[in-house]
Amino acid sequence: MRQRQASQGARRAREFEAFVAGAAGRLLHAATLLTAETPDDNPRARRLLTLSLAHTYASWDRLRGEDPYDRARQYLATRFARGAWHQYGGLGRARPHPGSPLAALTPQERLILVLRFFEGVAEEQAAALLGLPAERVHAICDRATATLLHPPRGPAPAPMGAKAVTS
Amino acid sequence: MNRPEREAAARRIMERTQPAVPPDLYADVVRRGGRMLRRRTVARRLMWLLLFAASVTFLVWALMAHPWVEPPSDTTPPLTNW
């Protein structure tokens, strides 16, 4: 019994190590985009990644054929969505680094943009994950793409936001 | 610029720089994940223990107090001789 448990543990460790080796790079890239840090200096993205992978490790035996990458990504996204509110709220808290490509966007815009385009999650799935209507995700995604491709000069332009909401 | 082109451009901007994975990531993840698992095990055991203690307490109380027996009436005198 004990021996079987030990061999199961070893197999589980092997599987998980292979998963981490395969998924960590991509997930860390996504996390770095989310937190808008530079690729060389990303403590918050690393923390997010460590937490989501640890969560996946803890629920590894209960996945039942579910994709562990999907699970880790879900946890990463919801954790970021929950944390963004107070991480960016106060004065002197972490500001997006100007060197990041997504620095001009709000945390929610970054999250939706990364989920939709970088990770290729369908609009409906992203909406379900974040608890938003699919139309809202569509609108935010459009607005974020517009802001990303044509960075505004000065404060956020009002007409662009209005157009994205009505479309 | 139509929609697919814009999406492709956004993708290209996001794909540009790849951060390096820290080498001690796996050890850190296993340490944290293992701690989460242990905590869950302890919490589950504690819950079962509490449940067991509560049911034992209830059983002992029920056997001592016999709550299913109708309590003797002390307001109405017993009916006799009618």
Interface residues (C-beta under 8 A of the other chain):
Chain A: A13 F16 E17 V20 A21 A24 G25 L28 H29 T32 L33 P39 D40 N42 A45 R46 L49 T50 L51 L53 A54 H55 T56 Y57 A58 W60 P101 L102 L113 V114 F117 F118 T145 A146 L148 L149
Chain B: M1 R6 E7 A9 A10 R11 I13 M14 E15 R16 T17 Q18 P19 A20 V21 P22 L25 Y26 D28 V29 V30 R32 G33 G34 M36 L37 R40
